[in-house]
Amino acid sequence: MHLILKILLLFVVFIQSYAKQEYIKENTFNEVSYVRTFGDSSKDAIVFVHGLGEEASSIWIETAKKLQDNYYILIFDLPGFGKSDKSNKLYSPTNYAKFIFNITNHFINRPFHLVGHSMGASISLKYASMYANVKSLVLVDAAGLLNKVVYSKYLIEEKTKKITHNNSILGFISDLPRTLDNILPLEVDAILENKLSRKVFLSSNPNRIAAVSLLEEDFSNTFKTIDNNTLIIWGEKDKTAPLKTAYVLNKLIKNSKLVIFKNSAHVPIIDEPELFFQELKNHLNVNNYKKKSNPILKKEDTFIIENKNDLKINGYYYKKLIVKNSKNIRIENSTIEELIVENSSLDILNSSLLLKNSSFSNFIVNLTASSINLKDTILLNKGSLDIAGVDITSKANIFKVKKDSSSITINFSLSSKNGMNLHKTITLKAKEVY
């Protein structure tokens, strides 16, 4: 019996040496936070950052257990979440990045791999832009990176689709974030910075404060300093973080690789755990991702898409492309010199636009992770534009609205013109230029 007790004691000591949990107070928020470590502290280190929700760091436990034999793992409940203190503090991505710096200095104090999910991925992105001790980066379904009007609209539309199929209601809902942004008299930044305002408008609720702070954070300058080897994982069925964000990240981060999980929504860690773990394990052994250019498969002088729906085109060079009376046209990895869009909806992804003599009329056009070398101002007449992760080079104005047009909304997210950031929503009236 005495021998059995000794063996059990040794087993408990062994387990504790591999998984430890404690509470620690750090000086960013001056609060007590729950921290858990796995594995041998002398081995290569990985830090995991969770997103919104009360499950907090528990989402990483199974992954940490699988890695603990070969790595030193650090997980924690961010202040305001899980078992950590909750109070009326400014739980912003920047402040969370400072918190991670303090925690990792205490537990690791050397370069480490950084993995984040949802809000945690956005925080990890911010951290990598602020500090140089990141060996590699993994971003899983990063939330809140797009222009806040675009992101809010996406969330509202997805929630509304579940309860109605009424196009009029969906149209009203789609325009609501921009309308509220225009009419609200208060600056959200001022509310976030003031403790009393956070109490009045956000009920001192950490989840609300963190969510609003995430939406208000401008990540435009974040990518200029990031050259970390970066794995981007995204659930194709994600209704919380739009898939277009993944393509934007893959374009803006030089040393990055994008993997889309076909059967996952917002949480691939749970939806496809084995695939997630395999991709993560492979990433930890890769030094540098090299992007391949997509070949142009066919060249066309003038190509007309008319009365077509749900058409996907990949790898073309168009001297002139005309899209008329068509819906849900998607063009990828292509080059377009002249583009005419009439009574149509069009998505353009990972493409190069050398635009001259171009015009959009009665249109919905989404440009994502692309480049525009503008030769002439694009004429607009009744429609809407969403531009995300697009580099624009132009000596002239980008757009001009025709005199008989209604107002046109243009959403810019993580884009630029001649190297200057574009991360905002603008509304142009008839005859106005931008």
N, C-alpha and C positions, 0 to 999 in steps of 0.2 A: 504494500500500500504506500509506504514511504517513497519507494522508487517511482510509482505512478504519479504521485504528487509532484515530484521533482520534474518528471517529463512534462507534465501539464504546465508547470510553472515556466519551464524553458520554452514551451510552445507559445505561451502567452507573451513572453518577452520577445520572442521572434516575430510574432504578428505585430506587436506594438512598434517594433523597430521599422516595420514596413508601412504601417498606417498610424499616423498620429493626428490628433485633433486638439486644438487649443483656441483660446480667445486672446486677441492681442489689441492693444490700443495704439493707434498711430496718429500722426499730427495733422493730416490733411483735413479730416472731419472731426478730429478729437473724439472719436467714438470707438467702442469696442467691436471688433469684427471677428467672425468665426472663420478659422483657417484649418485646413486639413492637408497633410502631406502623405505621400506614398513613396516607398522605395528607398534606395540608398542615396543619401544626400551628396555623395561624392560623384555620382553619375551625371550624365547629360541631363539638363533640366527642361521641363515643359510646364508652362503656366496656362491654365484654362480659365476663361472668363465667360460667365453666364449672361443671359439676357434678362428681360423683364419677366416677372412671375415669381410666385412664392416658392417654386421648387428650387430656385436659386442654383447653387453649385451641385446639388444632388444629381443634376442631369449628366454630370461628368464622371460619376463614381465608377460605373461599369468600365468605361474607357480607361480610367486611371488604374483600375485593378489589372487590366490586361497589359498595361505598359510598365507596371511597377518593378518587374524583374530586371528591366534594362534601362529604366530612366528614373529620375527623381521628379515626382509630380507635385505641383502646388495648385490647390483649388481653394476658393474662398467664397463666402457670401458677401457680395458687395454691400457697403453700408446702405441701410435702408431696405435690405432684403434678407429673407431666410432667418438665420439665427443671429445675424448681426444687429447692432443697435439701429433703431429707426427714429428719426426726428425730422424737424423742419430745416434741413440743410439744402444747399444747392448741389444736388446730385447730377452734375453735368458730365459729359464725356471728358472734358479737360480735367476736371477735379478727380474723376475716377482714374484717369491716367496717372495723376500725381499720387493717388492712393496706391496704385499698383507698383509704382516706382519705390515707394517707401516699404511696402510689404516684401517685394522681391529683394530689395537690399538687405532686409533683415534675414530672410530665409535662404536666399541663393547667392546674391552678391557676385554674379558673373553673368555673361550672356546666356540667354535661354530661348527656346522655341515658344512662340506665343500663339495660342489658339482661342478664338472667340466665336460665339454664336449670337446672332440677332443683334440686340443692342451691344452685347459683349464683343461682337466682331467690329462694330463701329468704334467702340472704346479702344480695342486693340489696334485698329488703324490709326487712331489719334495718338496712342502711345508710341507706335513705331515712328510717327512723324516728329515726336518730341524727344525721344531718347534713342541712343545709339547701341543699346545692349540687347537688341533682338537678333537672334541667329536666323530665324525664319518665321514666317507668318502664315497662319491658316485662318481664312475668313469664311464663316459658314452662314449663309443667308443674312448678310448684314442689313440691318434695318435703319431707316431714317436718313440715308445719305443724299437722296434726291432733294431738289427744291421742295420746301415744306408744303407749298400749294399742290404740287404734283403728288407728293406722297400721301397727304391727307385725302386728296381726291380719290386716289387708288384704294385706300382703306375703306372709305365711305362707300364707294361703288361696290366693292366686293361684299361688304356687309349687306348692302341694300339688295344686291342680286339674289340673296338667299330668301328675301321676303317678298319681292315683287318682280314682275316682268314687264311693268308698265314703263314704256320708253319716256313718257313725259316726266314721270317721277325720277327716273334715272338721270335725265337731262338736268333737272333742277338740282339734284344731289351733286352731280358732277361740278356744277358751277358754284356750289355753296362755299368751299374753302376759299376761293378767290374773292367772293363777295364779302365774306366775313373778314378776310385780311384787309380789304379796302375800307370797311366801315367801322371796325373796332377802333375806338379812340386811344386805347392804351398800348404802349410798347411792351411786348411780351418780355423782352430782355429786362426791362425795368421791374416787372413783376417778379421774375426769377431772382433778381439780385437782392430783393427786399424781403426780409423775413415776414413782416406783417402782411405784405401783398401775397406771399406764398400761402399764408394761412387763410386769407380772405378768398382768394381765387382758386387755390388748389387744395384747400382743406388740410394743409400741412402733410398731405399724403405723399410718401416717398415714391410710390409707383407713378403717380401723376407728375410729380416734379421731374423725375428722371425721364419720363416719356416726352414731356413738353421741352425739357432741356435738350433732348436728342433732336427733336424737330427744329429747334432754334439754332443748333450748332451748324456753322458753315464749314464744310469740309473742302472747300475749293483749293486752299493752299496746302492741304495735307499731302498730296501726291508728289509734290516737288522734291521732297526729301526722302521718299521711300524707294529704296533699291533692294529691299529684302527679297529673298526667294519666297514667293507667295503662292499658296494653293487656295483657290477659290472654289468652294463647294456650294451648290445651290439645288434646292428641290424644284423641279419643273412645275409642280402644282402649288407652289407657294402663293398664298393669298394674303400674306402679311408683308413680305418684302418682294417687290416686283422683280421678275427675272431680268428685266432690262438693266437693273443695277449690276448684275453679275457681268454682263457684257461691258458695261462702262468701266468697272473695276479692272477687268482683264485688259482693256485698252490703256488705261491710265497708269497701271503698275507694270513697269518694264519687264521685270523678271517674274511673270505670273503664268499660272496654268489654271484653266477653268474646267471643272468637271460638273456636269449636270446630272442629277439623280432623277431618272424618269419616274420613279414610283414614290417620290418623297414630296411632302408639302414643306412647311416652314422648319421642321425639325428632323433633318436627315439622320441625326444621331440616334433617334428613336425609330424613325420610319424604315430605315435601311441600315441597321447598326453594323452588320458585318462588312458591307460595302464601305461604309464610312471609316471603319477601323482600318481596313485594308488600304484605302487611299491615304489616310493619315500616316500609317506605318511606312508606306512607300515614300511619301513626302519627306519624312524625317531622314531619309537616306539619299536625298537628291541635293546636289550642290547648286545647280543652276538650271532654270527652265529656259529653253530656247524656243521662241515662237517661230512658226513656219508661215510664210506668206501663201495665201491661197491663189492658185493659178486661175487665170482667166480662160474659160473654156471655149467661149465663142464671141465673135465680134459682130455687131449689127450697125449698119449706118442709121436707119430709121426703123424703130420698132414700135408697134401700136398694140396696146392692151385695151380692148374695148368689150364692154358687157361681160366681164369675167368676175367671178367671185372665188375667194379662198385659193388664190394662185400663189405658188412659191417658186421663186427664180433664184438660182445660185450661180455665181461665177461668169457674168457676162460683161462685155464692154459695149456700151451704147453711145453712139455719136448723138443720137436724139431718141429719147423715150417719151412716148405719149400714153398717158393712162386716162381713159375716159369711161364714165358710167360703170365703174367697177368697185367692188368692196373687198377688203381684207387681202390686198395684194402685198406680198412680202418679198423684198429683194435683198439678197445677202451677197457679201464678198464680190461686189461689182463696181464698175466704173461708169459714171454717167456724165456726159458733157453738156447735154441740154435736156431739161425736164419740163414737160407740160402735164399738169394734173387738172382734170375737169370732172366735177361731180363724182369724186372717188375718195376712198380711204387707202392710204399707202404707208407701209412700214419699210424703212431702209436701215439695214444693219451692217456694220463692219464694211462700209463701202467708201469709195472716194468719189466726190462730186466736183467736177470741174465746170461749174455752172455758168452758162451764158444764155441770153435770150429765154430765160425760164419764167414760168408763171404758174400759180396755183389758184384755181377758182372753184368755189363750193367744195372744199377739201377738208380732210383730216389727214395730216401728214406727221409721222413720227420718225425722227432721225436719231439713230442711236449708235454710239461708239464708231463714229465715222469722221471724215474730214471734208471740208468744203473749201475749195480754192475758187473764190467767186470772181468771175469776169465782169458780170453785169448785175445790177440790183434786181432781186426777185420781185415780181409783181404779184400782189395778193388781192384776192376778192372773195370775201365771205368764207371763213373757215377757221381752223385752229391748228397750231403748230406745237409739237413737243420736241425739244432738242436736248438730248442728254449725252454727255461725253463726246461732244463734237468740237473739233478745232476748226475755226473759221479764219481764213486769210482773205482779206479784202481791203482795197484802198478806198472803195466807195461805200455807200450805205448798203446794208444787207437786204433790207426789205422796204418796199413802198406799197401802201394800200391804195387801191384804185378809188376814184372819186365817188363811185356809186356803191361802194362796199359798206356793209355794216362793220362795227368794231371787231377787231381780230385779236385774240389772246395768244401770246407766244410764251411758252414756259421754257426757260433755260435751266438746265441742271448740270453742274460740274463741266461746263463748257468754256470756251474762250474765243475771243476775237483778237487777232494779232497779238496773242500772248496775254491779254487782259481777261481776267476771270468774268464769266457770265453765269450767275447763279441766282436767277430772279424771274419774276413773272412781269411781263409788260402787256399793256393793252394799247393797240394802235387804232386811231379813228381814221375815217376816210381822208385820203390825201397825205396822211402822216408818213414819215420815213423813220427808219431806225438803222 
